[in-house]
Amino acid sequence: MVHPYLRRRCGEEPVSYPSEALRQVLHKTLGVPLFQEQAMKVAMVAAGFSADEADQLRRAMAAWRKSGAIMRFHQKIIDGMLGNGYTRQFAEDTFHQIQGFGE
């Protein structure tokens, strides 16, 4: 996730946001979630997670030794984002970025 941020910071890659709500969450890091707190907020804003669900996601991200802990959130993230008007590609890309926190 650091590489897209660096490319954007250097002007080698355009900065874009799929919604104003996500721009509010990710503007400081040029549209790239770099911190667990941002991943939690993305899940809440874009996928409709409750604060409790986002905290469970954070715990799964922190449990990097437990392979696959984040996978139990895959369908909820995808369905939530699709339900909120985001594209499947964006939802899958976002999930893979979040999954990176747990690896």
Gaussian input, Z-matrix of N, CA and C with variables (Angstrom, degrees):
# hf/3-21g

backbone

0 1
 N
 C     1     B1
 C     2     B2     1     A1
 N     3     B3     2     A2     1     D1
 C     4     B4     3     A3     2     D2
 C     5     B5     4     A4     3     D3
 N     6     B6     5     A5     4     D4
 C     7     B7     6     A6     5     D5
 C     8     B8     7     A7     6     D6
 N     9     B9     8     A8     7     D7
 C    10    B10     9     A9     8     D8
 C    11    B11    10    A10     9     D9
 N    12    B12    11    A11    10    D10
 C    13    B13    12    A12    11    D11
 C    14    B14    13    A13    12    D12
 N    15    B15    14    A14    13    D13
 C    16    B16    15    A15    14    D14
 C    17    B17    16    A16    15    D15
 N    18    B18    17    A17    16    D16
 C    19    B19    18    A18    17    D17
 C    20    B20    19    A19    18    D18
 N    21    B21    20    A20    19    D19
 C    22    B22    21    A21    20    D20
 C    23    B23    22    A22    21    D21
 N    24    B24    23    A23    22    D22
 C    25    B25    24    A24    23    D23
 C    26    B26    25    A25    24    D24
 N    27    B27    26    A26    25    D25
 C    28    B28    27    A27    26    D26
 C    29    B29    28    A28    27    D27
 N    30    B30    29    A29    28    D28
 C    31    B31    30    A30    29    D29
 C    32    B32    31    A31    30    D30
 N    33    B33    32    A32    31    D31
 C    34    B34    33    A33    32    D32
 C    35    B35    34    A34    33    D33
 N    36    B36    35    A35    34    D34
 C    37    B37    36    A36    35    D35
 C    38    B38    37    A37    36    D36
 N    39    B39    38    A38    37    D37
 C    40    B40    39    A39    38    D38
 C    41    B41    40    A40    39    D39
 N    42    B42    41    A41    40    D40
 C    43    B43    42    A42    41    D41
 C    44    B44    43    A43    42    D42
 N    45    B45    44    A44    43    D43
 C    46    B46    45    A45    44    D44
 C    47    B47    46    A46    45    D45
 N    48    B48    47    A47    46    D46
 C    49    B49    48    A48    47    D47
 C    50    B50    49    A49    48    D48
 N    51    B51    50    A50    49    D49
 C    52    B52    51    A51    50    D50
 C    53    B53    52    A52    51    D51
 N    54    B54    53    A53    52    D52
 C    55    B55    54    A54    53    D53
 C    56    B56    55    A55    54    D54
 N    57    B57    56    A56    55    D55
 C    58    B58    57    A57    56    D56
 C    59    B59    58    A58    57    D57
 N    60    B60    59    A59    58    D58
 C    61    B61    60    A60    59    D59
 C    62    B62    61    A61    60    D60
 N    63    B63    62    A62    61    D61
 C    64    B64    63    A63    62    D62
 C    65    B65    64    A64    63    D63
 N    66    B66    65    A65    64    D64
 C    67    B67    66    A66    65    D65
 C    68    B68    67    A67    66    D66
 N    69    B69    68    A68    67    D67
 C    70    B70    69    A69    68    D68
 C    71    B71    70    A70    69    D69
 N    72    B72    71    A71    70    D70
 C    73    B73    72    A72    71    D71
 C    74    B74    73    A73    72    D72
 N    75    B75    74    A74    73    D73
 C    76    B76    75    A75    74    D74
 C    77    B77    76    A76    75    D75
 N    78    B78    77    A77    76    D76
 C    79    B79    78    A78    77    D77
 C    80    B80    79    A79    78    D78
 N    81    B81    80    A80    79    D79
 C    82    B82    81    A81    80    D80
 C    83    B83    82    A82    81    D81
 N    84    B84    83    A83    82    D82
 C    85    B85    84    A84    83    D83
 C    86    B86    85    A85    84    D84
 N    87    B87    86    A86    85    D85
 C    88    B88    87    A87    86    D86
 C    89    B89    88    A88    87    D87
 N    90    B90    89    A89    88    D88
 C    91    B91    90    A90    89    D89
 C    92    B92    91    A91    90    D90
 N    93    B93    92    A92    91    D91
 C    94    B94    93    A93    92    D92
 C    95    B95    94    A94    93    D93
 N    96    B96    95    A95    94    D94
 C    97    B97    96    A96    95    D95
 C    98    B98    97    A97    96    D96
 N    99    B99    98    A98    97    D97
 C   100   B100    99    A99    98    D98
 C   101   B101   100   A100    99    D99
 N   102   B102   101   A101   100   D100
 C   103   B103   102   A102   101   D101
 C   104   B104   103   A103   102   D102
 N   105   B105   104   A104   103   D103
 C   106   B106   105   A105   104   D104
 C   107   B107   106   A106   105   D105
 N   108   B108   107   A107   106   D106
 C   109   B109   108   A108   107   D107
 C   110   B110   109   A109   108   D108
 N   111   B111   110   A110   109   D109
 C   112   B112   111   A111   110   D110
 C   113   B113   112   A112   111   D111
 N   114   B114   113   A113   112   D112
 C   115   B115   114   A114   113   D113
 C   116   B116   115   A115   114   D114
 N   117   B117   116   A116   115   D115
 C   118   B118   117   A117   116   D116
 C   119   B119   118   A118   117   D117
 N   120   B120   119   A119   118   D118
 C   121   B121   120   A120   119   D119
 C   122   B122   121   A121   120   D120
 N   123   B123   122   A122   121   D121
 C   124   B124   123   A123   122   D122
 C   125   B125   124   A124   123   D123
 N   126   B126   125   A125   124   D124
 C   127   B127   126   A126   125   D125
 C   128   B128   127   A127   126   D126
 N   129   B129   128   A128   127   D127
 C   130   B130   129   A129   128   D128
 C   131   B131   130   A130   129   D129
 N   132   B132   131   A131   130   D130
 C   133   B133   132   A132   131   D131
 C   134   B134   133   A133   132   D132
 N   135   B135   134   A134   133   D133
 C   136   B136   135   A135   134   D134
 C   137   B137   136   A136   135   D135
 N   138   B138   137   A137   136   D136
 C   139   B139   138   A138   137   D137
 C   140   B140   139   A139   138   D138
 N   141   B141   140   A140   139   D139
 C   142   B142   141   A141   140   D140
 C   143   B143   142   A142   141   D141
 N   144   B144   143   A143   142   D142
 C   145   B145   144   A144   143   D143
 C   146   B146   145   A145   144   D144
 N   147   B147   146   A146   145   D145
 C   148   B148   147   A147   146   D146
 C   149   B149   148   A148   147   D147
 N   150   B150   149   A149   148   D148
 C   151   B151   150   A150   149   D149
 C   152   B152   151   A151   150   D150
 N   153   B153   152   A152   151   D151
 C   154   B154   153   A153   152   D152
 C   155   B155   154   A154   153   D153
 N   156   B156   155   A155   154   D154
 C   157   B157   156   A156   155   D155
 C   158   B158   157   A157   156   D156
 N   159   B159   158   A158   157   D157
 C   160   B160   159   A159   158   D158
 C   161   B161   160   A160   159   D159
 N   162   B162   161   A161   160   D160
 C   163   B163   162   A162   161   D161
 C   164   B164   163   A163   162   D162
 N   165   B165   164   A164   163   D163
 C   166   B166   165   A165   164   D164
 C   167   B167   166   A166   165   D165
 N   168   B168   167   A167   166   D166
 C   169   B169   168   A168   167   D167
 C   170   B170   169   A169   168   D168
 N   171   B171   170   A170   169   D169
 C   172   B172   171   A171   170   D170
 C   173   B173   172   A172   171   D171
 N   174   B174   173   A173   172   D172
 C   175   B175   174   A174   173   D173
 C   176   B176   175   A175   174   D174
 N   177   B177   176   A176   175   D175
 C   178   B178   177   A177   176   D176
 C   179   B179   178   A178   177   D177
 N   180   B180   179   A179   178   D178
 C   181   B181   180   A180   179   D179
 C   182   B182   181   A181   180   D180
 N   183   B183   182   A182   181   D181
 C   184   B184   183   A183   182   D182
 C   185   B185   184   A184   183   D183
 N   186   B186   185   A185   184   D184
 C   187   B187   186   A186   185   D185
 C   188   B188   187   A187   186   D186
 N   189   B189   188   A188   187   D187
 C   190   B190   189   A189   188   D188
 C   191   B191   190   A190   189   D189
 N   192   B192   191   A191   190   D190
 C   193   B193   192   A192   191   D191
 C   194   B194   193   A193   192   D192
 N   195   B195   194   A194   193   D193
 C   196   B196   195   A195   194   D194
 C   197   B197   196   A196   195   D195
 N   198   B198   197   A197   196   D196
 C   199   B199   198   A198   197   D197
 C   200   B200   199   A199   198   D198
 N   201   B201   200   A200   199   D199
 C   202   B202   201   A201   200   D200
 C   203   B203   202   A202   201   D201
 N   204   B204   203   A203   202   D202
 C   205   B205   204   A204   203   D203
 C   206   B206   205   A205   204   D204
 N   207   B207   206   A206   205   D205
 C   208   B208   207   A207   206   D206
 C   209   B209   208   A208   207   D207
 N   210   B210   209   A209   208   D208
 C   211   B211   210   A210   209   D209
 C   212   B212   211   A211   210   D210
 N   213   B213   212   A212   211   D211
 C   214   B214   213   A213   212   D212
 C   215   B215   214   A214   213   D213
 N   216   B216   215   A215   214   D214
 C   217   B217   216   A216   215   D215
 C   218   B218   217   A217   216   D216
 N   219   B219   218   A218   217   D217
 C   220   B220   219   A219   218   D218
 C   221   B221   220   A220   219   D219
 N   222   B222   221   A221   220   D220
 C   223   B223   222   A222   221   D221
 C   224   B224   223   A223   222   D222
 N   225   B225   224   A224   223   D223
 C   226   B226   225   A225   224   D224
 C   227   B227   226   A226   225   D225
 N   228   B228   227   A227   226   D226
 C   229   B229   228   A228   227   D227
 C   230   B230   229   A229   228   D228
 N   231   B231   230   A230   229   D229
 C   232   B232   231   A231   230   D230
 C   233   B233   232   A232   231   D231
 N   234   B234   233   A233   232   D232
 C   235   B235   234   A234   233   D233
 C   236   B236   235   A235   234   D234
 N   237   B237   236   A236   235   D235
 C   238   B238   237   A237   236   D236
 C   239   B239   238   A238   237   D237
 N   240   B240   239   A239   238   D238
 C   241   B241   240   A240   239   D239
 C   242   B242   241   A241   240   D240
 N   243   B243   242   A242   241   D241
 C   244   B244   243   A243   242   D242
 C   245   B245   244   A244   243   D243
 N   246   B246   245   A245   244   D244
 C   247   B247   246   A246   245   D245
 C   248   B248   247   A247   246   D246
 N   249   B249   248   A248   247   D247
 C   250   B250   249   A249   248   D248
 C   251   B251   250   A250   249   D249
 N   252   B252   251   A251   250   D250
 C   253   B253   252   A252   251   D251
 C   254   B254   253   A253   252   D252
 N   255   B255   254   A254   253   D253
 C   256   B256   255   A255   254   D254
 C   257   B257   256   A256   255   D255
 N   258   B258   257   A257   256   D256
 C   259   B259   258   A258   257   D257
 C   260   B260   259   A259   258   D258
 N   261   B261   260   A260   259   D259
 C   262   B262   261   A261   260   D260
 C   263   B263   262   A262   261   D261
 N   264   B264   263   A263   262   D262
 C   265   B265   264   A264   263   D263
 C   266   B266   265   A265   264   D264
 N   267   B267   266   A266   265   D265
 C   268   B268   267   A267   266   D266
 C   269   B269   268   A268   267   D267
 N   270   B270   269   A269   268   D268
 C   271   B271   270   A270   269   D269
 C   272   B272   271   A271   270   D270
 N   273   B273   272   A272   271   D271
 C   274   B274   273   A273   272   D272
 C   275   B275   274   A274   273   D273
 N   276   B276   275   A275   274   D274
 C   277   B277   276   A276   275   D275
 C   278   B278   277   A277   276   D276
 N   279   B279   278   A278   277   D277
 C   280   B280   279   A279   278   D278
 C   281   B281   280   A280   279   D279
 N   282   B282   281   A281   280   D280
 C   283   B283   282   A282   281   D281
 C   284   B284   283   A283   282   D282
 N   285   B285   284   A284   283   D283
 C   286   B286   285   A285   284   D284
 C   287   B287   286   A286   285   D285
 N   288   B288   287   A287   286   D286
 C   289   B289   288   A288   287   D287
 C   290   B290   289   A289   288   D288
 N   291   B291   290   A290   289   D289
 C   292   B292   291   A291   290   D290
 C   293   B293   292   A292   291   D291
 N   294   B294   293   A293   292   D292
 C   295   B295   294   A294   293   D293
 C   296   B296   295   A295   294   D294
 N   297   B297   296   A296   295   D295
 C   298   B298   297   A297   296   D296
 C   299   B299   298   A298   297   D297
 N   300   B300   299   A299   298   D298
 C   301   B301   300   A300   299   D299
 C   302   B302   301   A301   300   D300
 N   303   B303   302   A302   301   D301
 C   304   B304   303   A303   302   D302
 C   305   B305   304   A304   303   D303
 N   306   B306   305   A305   304   D304
 C   307   B307   306   A306   305   D305
 C   308   B308   307   A307   306   D306

   B1=1.4469
   B2=1.5215
   B3=1.3150
   B4=1.4531
   B5=1.5242
   B6=1.3261
   B7=1.4598
   B8=1.5300
   B9=1.3361
   B10=1.4677
   B11=1.5303
   B12=1.3217
   B13=1.4641
   B14=1.5320
   B15=1.3130
   B16=1.4646
   B17=1.5177
   B18=1.3445
   B19=1.4682
   B20=1.5217
   B21=1.3089
   B22=1.4686
   B23=1.5187
   B24=1.3103
   B25=1.4578
   B26=1.5304
   B27=1.3251
   B28=1.4690
   B29=1.5297
   B30=1.3340
   B31=1.4569
   B32=1.5139
   B33=1.3303
   B34=1.4626
   B35=1.5279
   B36=1.3177
   B37=1.4613
   B38=1.5268
   B39=1.3206
   B40=1.4679
   B41=1.5344
   B42=1.3153
   B43=1.4579
   B44=1.5186
   B45=1.3217
   B46=1.4591
   B47=1.5214
   B48=1.3085
   B49=1.4563
   B50=1.5235
   B51=1.3221
   B52=1.4582
   B53=1.5220
   B54=1.3331
   B55=1.4613
   B56=1.5227
   B57=1.3075
   B58=1.4611
   B59=1.5277
   B60=1.3191
   B61=1.4679
   B62=1.5280
   B63=1.3233
   B64=1.4589
   B65=1.5237
   B66=1.2977
   B67=1.4706
   B68=1.5219
   B69=1.3153
   B70=1.4665
   B71=1.5300
   B72=1.3146
   B73=1.4646
   B74=1.5311
   B75=1.3327
   B76=1.4614
   B77=1.5247
   B78=1.3230
   B79=1.4613
   B80=1.5276
   B81=1.3171
   B82=1.4728
   B83=1.5203
   B84=1.3201
   B85=1.4596
   B86=1.5332
   B87=1.3154
   B88=1.4629
   B89=1.5326
   B90=1.3234
   B91=1.4548
   B92=1.5121
   B93=1.3190
   B94=1.4621
   B95=1.5304
   B96=1.3442
   B97=1.4668
   B98=1.5234
   B99=1.3264
   B100=1.4647
   B101=1.5224
   B102=1.3162
   B103=1.4544
   B104=1.5211
   B105=1.3297
   B106=1.4613
   B107=1.5266
   B108=1.3146
   B109=1.4564
   B110=1.5209
   B111=1.3265
   B112=1.4620
   B113=1.5284
   B114=1.3192
   B115=1.4672
   B116=1.5249
   B117=1.3228
   B118=1.4626
   B119=1.5233
   B120=1.3264
   B121=1.4597
   B122=1.5257
   B123=1.3307
   B124=1.4676
   B125=1.5228
   B126=1.3241
   B127=1.4662
   B128=1.5250
   B129=1.3072
   B130=1.4608
   B131=1.5272
   B132=1.3167
   B133=1.4629
   B134=1.5270
   B135=1.3264
   B136=1.4594
   B137=1.5258
   B138=1.3364
   B139=1.4692
   B140=1.5238
   B141=1.3348
   B142=1.4579
   B143=1.5148
   B144=1.3325
   B145=1.4559
   B146=1.5210
   B147=1.3197
   B148=1.4645
   B149=1.5337
   B150=1.3123
   B151=1.4643
   B152=1.5264
   B153=1.3227
   B154=1.4611
   B155=1.5321
   B156=1.3230
   B157=1.4613
   B158=1.5209
   B159=1.3213
   B160=1.4623
   B161=1.5283
   B162=1.3164
   B163=1.4624
   B164=1.5295
   B165=1.3227
   B166=1.4602
   B167=1.5340
   B168=1.3273
   B169=1.4545
   B170=1.5269
   B171=1.3198
   B172=1.4704
   B173=1.5241
   B174=1.3260
   B175=1.4676
   B176=1.5299
   B177=1.3119
   B178=1.4628
   B179=1.5277
   B180=1.3334
   B181=1.4597
   B182=1.5241
   B183=1.3173
   B184=1.4597
   B185=1.5216
   B186=1.3167
   B187=1.4663
   B188=1.5150
   B189=1.3295
   B190=1.4561
   B191=1.5200
   B192=1.3076
   B193=1.4692
   B194=1.5267
   B195=1.3041
   B196=1.4612
   B197=1.5213
   B198=1.2855
   B199=1.4561
   B200=1.5297
   B201=1.3086
   B202=1.4563
   B203=1.5104
   B204=1.3319
   B205=1.4658
   B206=1.5279
   B207=1.3041
   B208=1.4642
   B209=1.5327
   B210=1.3127
   B211=1.4682
   B212=1.5272
   B213=1.3029
   B214=1.4660
   B215=1.5309
   B216=1.3404
   B217=1.4566
   B218=1.5236
   B219=1.3230
   B220=1.4635
   B221=1.5225
   B222=1.3224
   B223=1.4644
   B224=1.5183
   B225=1.3261
   B226=1.4637
   B227=1.5275
   B228=1.3173
   B229=1.4646
   B230=1.5271
   B231=1.3262
   B232=1.4657
   B233=1.5234
   B234=1.3298
   B235=1.4686
   B236=1.5236
   B237=1.3209
   B238=1.4624
   B239=1.5176
   B240=1.3122
   B241=1.4624
   B242=1.5237
   B243=1.3207
   B244=1.4636
   B245=1.5218
   B246=1.3221
   B247=1.4583
   B248=1.5181
   B249=1.3340
   B250=1.4611
   B251=1.5229
   B252=1.3316
   B253=1.4610
   B254=1.5190
   B255=1.3153
   B256=1.4570
   B257=1.5274
   B258=1.3030
   B259=1.4669
   B260=1.5272
   B261=1.3190
   B262=1.4677
   B263=1.5268
   B264=1.3245
   B265=1.4746
   B266=1.5235
   B267=1.3177
   B268=1.4582
   B269=1.5244
   B270=1.3278
   B271=1.4684
   B272=1.5245
   B273=1.3228
   B274=1.4667
   B275=1.5279
   B276=1.3285
   B277=1.4647
   B278=1.5279
   B279=1.3139
   B280=1.4648
   B281=1.5208
   B282=1.3317
   B283=1.4546
   B284=1.5256
   B285=1.3240
   B286=1.4651
   B287=1.5279
   B288=1.3274
   B289=1.4627
   B290=1.5226
   B291=1.3156
   B292=1.4717
   B293=1.5267
   B294=1.3041
   B295=1.4593
   B296=1.5314
   B297=1.3224
   B298=1.4571
   B299=1.5172
   B300=1.3218
   B301=1.4589
   B302=1.5264
   B303=1.3202
   B304=1.4537
   B305=1.5193
   B306=1.3141
   B307=1.4732
   B308=1.5067
   A1=111.06
   A2=116.29
   A3=119.59
   A4=110.72
   A5=116.92
   A6=119.55
   A7=112.83
   A8=120.19
   A9=118.19
   A10=111.89
   A11=116.65
   A12=119.80
   A13=109.91
   A14=116.87
   A15=119.74
   A16=111.89
   A17=116.41
   A18=118.76
   A19=111.17
   A20=116.49
   A21=120.28
   A22=110.90
   A23=117.10
   A24=121.02
   A25=111.31
   A26=116.37
   A27=121.01
   A28=112.77
   A29=117.23
   A30=120.87
   A31=114.05
   A32=117.51
   A33=121.56
   A34=112.37
   A35=116.84
   A36=122.36
   A37=107.20
   A38=117.26
   A39=118.42
   A40=111.68
   A41=114.69
   A42=121.18
   A43=107.58
   A44=116.16
   A45=119.71
   A46=109.05
   A47=114.72
   A48=122.02
   A49=107.78
   A50=118.44
   A51=120.42
   A52=113.69
   A53=116.74
   A54=120.15
   A55=109.04
   A56=115.34
   A57=120.56
   A58=110.52
   A59=116.98
   A60=120.63
   A61=110.81
   A62=117.45
   A63=119.66
   A64=111.87
   A65=117.18
   A66=119.09
   A67=109.37
   A68=116.65
   A69=120.92
   A70=111.62
   A71=116.20
   A72=120.99
   A73=111.52
   A74=117.22
   A75=121.33
   A76=115.79
   A77=118.97
   A78=119.20
   A79=113.60
   A80=118.66
   A81=120.75
   A82=112.16
   A83=116.89
   A84=120.67
   A85=111.21
   A86=115.48
   A87=123.83
   A88=113.39
   A89=115.72
   A90=121.08
   A91=115.35
   A92=117.00
   A93=121.62
   A94=108.86
   A95=118.25
   A96=118.63
   A97=110.61
   A98=116.38
   A99=121.05
   A100=112.79
   A101=117.26
   A102=121.50
   A103=110.29
   A104=116.42
   A105=120.58
   A106=111.19
   A107=117.12
   A108=120.33
   A109=111.18
   A110=116.68
   A111=120.26
   A112=110.29
   A113=117.34
   A114=120.32
   A115=110.35
   A116=116.68
   A117=120.82
   A118=110.59
   A119=116.58
   A120=120.88
   A121=111.17
   A122=117.13
   A123=120.59
   A124=109.53
   A125=116.94
   A126=120.35
   A127=110.57
   A128=117.38
   A129=120.90
   A130=111.13
   A131=116.59
   A132=121.69
   A133=112.00
   A134=116.96
   A135=120.09
   A136=113.83
   A137=117.13
   A138=119.23
   A139=112.72
   A140=117.61
   A141=120.48
   A142=115.28
   A143=117.66
   A144=120.13
   A145=110.00
   A146=116.14
   A147=120.96
   A148=107.41
   A149=116.68
   A150=120.51
   A151=110.41
   A152=117.02
   A153=120.98
   A154=111.05
   A155=117.18
   A156=120.37
   A157=111.05
   A158=116.94
   A159=120.74
   A160=110.44
   A161=116.98
   A162=119.96
   A163=110.38
   A164=117.57
   A165=120.51
   A166=110.68
   A167=115.96
   A168=120.68
   A169=109.82
   A170=116.94
   A171=121.07
   A172=110.69
   A173=115.80
   A174=119.96
   A175=110.63
   A176=116.82
   A177=120.46
   A178=110.38
   A179=116.96
   A180=120.15
   A181=110.21
   A182=117.13
   A183=121.64
   A184=112.06
   A185=117.16
   A186=122.03
   A187=110.48
   A188=116.46
   A189=120.90
   A190=113.04
   A191=117.74
   A192=119.55
   A193=111.55
   A194=116.82
   A195=121.41
   A196=108.15
   A197=115.44
   A198=121.27
   A199=111.69
   A200=115.71
   A201=121.08
   A202=115.82
   A203=118.77
   A204=120.76
   A205=111.56
   A206=116.80
   A207=120.46
   A208=111.63
   A209=116.84
   A210=119.99
   A211=112.82
   A212=118.36
   A213=119.04
   A214=111.82
   A215=117.28
   A216=121.57
   A217=112.69
   A218=117.11
   A219=120.88
   A220=112.32
   A221=117.39
   A222=119.78
   A223=111.84
   A224=117.81
   A225=120.61
   A226=110.92
   A227=116.57
   A228=120.19
   A229=109.89
   A230=116.77
   A231=120.35
   A232=110.27
   A233=116.89
   A234=120.32
   A235=111.62
   A236=116.59
   A237=120.18
   A238=112.11
   A239=116.70
   A240=120.29
   A241=111.17
   A242=117.11
   A243=119.45
   A244=110.10
   A245=116.55
   A246=121.35
   A247=113.43
   A248=116.13
   A249=120.64
   A250=112.58
   A251=116.04
   A252=120.12
   A253=116.43
   A254=118.53
   A255=120.45
   A256=108.92
   A257=116.89
   A258=120.40
   A259=110.39
   A260=115.23
   A261=119.60
   A262=110.16
   A263=116.78
   A264=120.12
   A265=110.62
   A266=117.20
   A267=120.41
   A268=110.33
   A269=117.44
   A270=121.31
   A271=110.68
   A272=117.13
   A273=120.34
   A274=111.19
   A275=116.70
   A276=120.42
   A277=110.63
   A278=116.08
   A279=120.76
   A280=110.30
   A281=116.62
   A282=118.92
   A283=110.95
   A284=117.24
   A285=120.29
   A286=111.17
   A287=117.22
   A288=119.74
   A289=110.21
   A290=116.45
   A291=120.70
   A292=110.01
   A293=116.49
   A294=121.18
   A295=110.77
   A296=116.32
   A297=120.68
   A298=113.33
   A299=117.64
   A300=120.21
   A301=111.13
   A302=116.96
   A303=120.75
   A304=113.57
   A305=116.31
   A306=119.02
   A307=111.27
   D1=-23.03
   D2=-179.59
   D3=-68.48
   D4=-35.84
   D5=-177.05
   D6=-62.93
   D7=-46.27
   D8=176.22
   D9=-60.53
   D10=-37.83
   D11=178.74
   D12=-61.90
   D13=-46.72
   D14=-179.29
   D15=-64.23
   D16=-40.69
   D17=177.42
   D18=-62.31
   D19=-40.17
   D20=179.12
   D21=-68.35
   D22=-40.99
   D23=179.84
   D24=-63.43
   D25=-33.76
   D26=179.41
   D27=-85.80
   D28=-1.36
   D29=179.76
   D30=79.76
   D31=12.72
   D32=-179.50
   D33=-85.24
   D34=-13.96
   D35=-178.17
   D36=-140.11
   D37=137.16
   D38=-178.60
   D39=-70.76
   D40=147.81
   D41=174.73
   D42=-94.24
   D43=126.41
   D44=178.34
   D45=-143.00
   D46=155.68
   D47=-179.45
   D48=-132.04
   D49=131.49
   D50=-178.25
   D51=-73.70
   D52=-12.88
   D53=177.53
   D54=-159.65
   D55=159.71
   D56=176.81
   D57=-64.44
   D58=-36.00
   D59=179.97
   D60=-61.84
   D61=-41.46
   D62=178.56
   D63=-75.71
   D64=-28.43
   D65=174.53
   D66=-60.38
   D67=-39.64
   D68=178.85
   D69=-62.68
   D70=-33.98
   D71=-178.41
   D72=-80.12
   D73=-37.88
   D74=-168.63
   D75=-112.84
   D76=6.64
   D77=-173.99
   D78=-63.77
   D79=-33.82
   D80=-178.39
   D81=-68.63
   D82=-24.72
   D83=-179.91
   D84=-113.32
   D85=25.85
   D86=171.64
   D87=57.37
   D88=38.08
   D89=175.38
   D90=86.00
   D91=6.09
   D92=-178.28
   D93=-115.23
   D94=123.05
   D95=177.41
   D96=-73.32
   D97=112.17
   D98=-178.45
   D99=-104.26
   D100=-16.46
   D101=-174.49
   D102=-123.45
   D103=149.15
   D104=179.38
   D105=-56.88
   D106=-38.04
   D107=-179.74
   D108=-61.28
   D109=-36.81
   D110=177.22
   D111=-68.29
   D112=-40.58
   D113=178.34
   D114=-61.47
   D115=-40.55
   D116=177.63
   D117=-63.22
   D118=-44.11
   D119=-179.39
   D120=-66.62
   D121=-38.16
   D122=176.15
   D123=-60.76
   D124=-43.66
   D125=178.92
   D126=-61.39
   D127=-38.69
   D128=-179.75
   D129=-71.34
   D130=-47.88
   D131=-174.51
   D132=-73.63
   D133=-46.72
   D134=-172.31
   D135=-92.15
   D136=-29.15
   D137=-175.29
   D138=-112.87
   D139=0.04
   D140=175.56
   D141=75.65
   D142=22.77
   D143=176.79
   D144=-66.68
   D145=145.87
   D146=170.87
   D147=-78.81
   D148=168.75
   D149=177.54
   D150=-60.39
   D151=-38.71
   D152=178.91
   D153=-65.88
   D154=-42.83
   D155=178.24
   D156=-64.82
   D157=-39.57
   D158=178.00
   D159=-64.46
   D160=-36.43
   D161=177.01
   D162=-67.13
   D163=-38.56
   D164=175.64
   D165=-62.96
   D166=-38.27
   D167=176.21
   D168=-62.91
   D169=-43.61
   D170=178.13
   D171=-58.64
   D172=-42.86
   D173=179.08
   D174=-63.78
   D175=-38.24
   D176=177.79
   D177=-66.40
   D178=-38.17
   D179=177.67
   D180=-65.19
   D181=-36.65
   D182=-178.58
   D183=-75.05
   D184=-19.38
   D185=-178.31
   D186=-90.17
   D187=51.13
   D188=-174.35
   D189=-61.78
   D190=-21.35
   D191=178.50
   D192=-76.90
   D193=-18.65
   D194=178.15
   D195=-92.62
   D196=90.81
   D197=-176.42
   D198=-54.93
   D199=130.56
   D200=175.54
   D201=85.94
   D202=4.27
   D203=-177.71
   D204=-59.40
   D205=-34.68
   D206=-177.66
   D207=-75.84
   D208=-23.72
   D209=-176.88
   D210=-58.39
   D211=-26.27
   D212=-179.68
   D213=-68.12
   D214=-12.32
   D215=178.44
   D216=-98.77
   D217=-6.02
   D218=-173.80
   D219=-54.97
   D220=-56.61
   D221=-174.49
   D222=-64.68
   D223=-37.34
   D224=179.95
   D225=-65.29
   D226=-41.25
   D227=178.34
   D228=-64.64
   D229=-48.08
   D230=-178.35
   D231=-62.46
   D232=-50.75
   D233=-179.15
   D234=-61.24
   D235=-41.43
   D236=179.99
   D237=-63.86
   D238=-42.94
   D239=-179.99
   D240=-68.91
   D241=-41.90
   D242=177.21
   D243=-61.74
   D244=-41.10
   D245=179.05
   D246=-65.10
   D247=-23.56
   D248=178.86
   D249=-98.75
   D250=12.81
   D251=171.98
   D252=90.97
   D253=7.06
   D254=177.30
   D255=-84.23
   D256=155.65
   D257=-179.61
   D258=-76.22
   D259=156.25
   D260=176.97
   D261=-59.46
   D262=-41.46
   D263=-179.38
   D264=-60.45
   D265=-45.91
   D266=178.67
   D267=-63.09
   D268=-41.93
   D269=-179.76
   D270=-62.65
   D271=-45.42
   D272=179.25
   D273=-65.33
   D274=-43.42
   D275=178.32
   D276=-60.26
   D277=-42.55
   D278=179.92
   D279=-64.82
   D280=-43.62
   D281=178.12
   D282=-59.38
   D283=-42.61
   D284=-179.36
   D285=-65.42
   D286=-34.45
   D287=174.94
   D288=-65.18
   D289=-44.78
   D290=178.43
   D291=-64.18
   D292=-40.33
   D293=179.03
   D294=-59.81
   D295=-32.44
   D296=178.75
   D297=-61.33
   D298=-26.36
   D299=177.91
   D300=-66.84
   D301=-27.17
   D302=-176.86
   D303=-91.87
   D304=2.14
   D305=-178.37
   D306=-110.89

